Amino acid sequence: MIEQKRILSTPIPGPRSVELQQRKTAAVGAGVSTGLPVYVEQARDGILRDVDGNQLIDFGSGIAVTNVGNGNPAVVKAVQQQVERFTHTCFMVTPYEGYVAVCERLAELTPGDHEKRSALFNSGAEAVENAVKIARHATGKDGIVAFDHAYHGRTNLTMAMTAKNMPYKHRFGPFAGELYRVPMAYPYRWPGGPEHCEKEAFSYITDQIHAQVGEESTAAVIIEPIQGEGGFIVPPKGFLPRLADWCREHDILFIADEVQSGFCRSGDWFACDDEGVVPDLITTAKGIAGGMPLAAVTGRAELLDGVHPGGLGGTYGGNPVACAAALASMDFMAEHDLAGRARAIGERLTGRLTSMAERFPQIGEVRGRGAMIAAELVTDRETKEPAAALAGAVNKACHERGLVTLTCGTLGNVFRFLPPLTITDELLDEGLDVFEEAFAASV
Ligand SMILES: *Cc1c(COP(=O)(O)O)cnc(C)c1O
């Protein structure tokens, strides 16, 4: 077991990582880049140990995946037991219980107590694609509305839904059609500020959908209840419930993409729970299975049952090993109240970052919910000019000090904090000390 302690035994990256990075350059396509090229040898909870014996504090969780902690013993055991029994049959050929059990758990845990069905896939993008397929099939309509700053994946259809050109879309088109983009209810950057956003966003956005797409041509509106890659943007209170109601009134499906915000990350099982929003379809992945690749679309029974037999699936979707990991992860989250733990982590992060904001004018806003907290950096609080270069410099300074951090945001100027929910308070505080030191050294 790895001690939950930061250790720097070489410069970051160390010599063995540098060597591996040279091999990487010669063998792996350059399009697959590495944010922090230290090669991991072992990991547990909030610590990643690299091949040079350095131990780094993990504030990224592999992008909100290892919510239950890296190498969670319950997950490891479930995976080992399943691997010994069988590794694959293809659920569409000869089924197995684990797949069904995951869908049963998803029906219990996702928002709403209506009759639900699920289908399992391998990645978040695949889940989003299938949600769109289901929505179009159910409504007989084509139009899909997504938002500014949205991130839904890198496949052709989900690239079209993703808002940011570089690096996700640049020269990868042409993109799938019948996808429309509307402004996001982004309080910090809404013209006039958060109060205006709260008052105006809903009408403005639904007017846009009406004018540019038309309700009768819109199959679904898809939104991340808290936007992830786009900058941890939290819409104002009341926006999501009103949008969901509006969709219902117009026979438009409301799809919540909770690939990043789901599974206790936001301080509830799902970010929709905060305001009691019940989506027609919800997509999940990342945190679902403690690091094993698994994704799901869960939704109203009649929507998923409406699809003809054989219309949904894939060779590996709902792989038995990934399902075993998911069941163990969901049990662990419930038994250890990881949603409550996410809220406690969020308070610690927010408290510390808010006090930093008093001393550093470059922190324009601290926002987020649960253990999904971000700081948006600006060069000037009045003009809110994005400080992307500073975000990059702080990120690098954190890495050199043995803290794994991630930036995000369409403008590249947002720092996001995604520690595993099993991280200790001591490690969290130490990580924040490192962040502050790195920040002070970079401004
Ligand atoms: C990461 C992400 C996806 C894509 O998931 P992959 O597993 O990388 O395909 C989709 N939606 C959201 C909100 C995400 O954060």
The ligand as an SDF file (V2000), in Angstrom:
LIG
                    3D

 15 15  0  0  0  0  0  0  0  0999 V2000
  -15.3150   13.3460  -20.8170 C   0  0  0  0  0  0  0  0  0  0  0  0
  -16.6670   13.7160  -21.2410 C   0  0  0  0  0  0  0  0  0  0  0  0
  -17.2990   13.1010  -22.3370 C   0  0  0  0  0  0  0  0  0  0  0  0
  -16.5880   12.1070  -23.2150 C   0  0  0  0  0  0  0  0  0  0  0  0
  -16.2370   10.9560  -22.5090 O   0  0  0  0  0  0  0  0  0  0  0  0
  -15.1410    9.9380  -23.1100 P   0  0  0  0  0  0  0  0  0  0  0  0
  -15.2210    8.7650  -22.1940 O   0  0  0  0  0  0  0  0  0  0  0  0
  -13.8370   10.6550  -23.0760 O   0  0  0  0  0  0  0  0  0  0  0  0
  -15.5860    9.6360  -24.4910 O   0  0  0  0  0  0  0  0  0  0  0  0
  -18.5940   13.4510  -22.6350 C   0  0  0  0  0  0  0  0  0  0  0  0
  -19.2550   14.3530  -21.8870 N   0  0  0  0  0  0  0  0  0  0  0  0
  -18.6910   14.9580  -20.8290 C   0  0  0  0  0  0  0  0  0  0  0  0
  -19.4870   15.9280  -20.0240 C   0  0  0  0  0  0  0  0  0  0  0  0
  -17.3820   14.6680  -20.4700 C   0  0  0  0  0  0  0  0  0  0  0  0
  -16.8090   15.2900  -19.4360 O   0  0  0  0  0  0  0  0  0  0  0  0
  1  2  1  0
  2  3  1  0
  2 14  2  0
  3  4  1  0
  3 10  2  0
  4  5  1  0
  5  6  1  0
  6  7  2  0
  6  8  1  0
  6  9  1  0
 10 11  1  0
 11 12  2  0
 12 13  1  0
 12 14  1  0
 14 15  1  0
M  END
$$$$
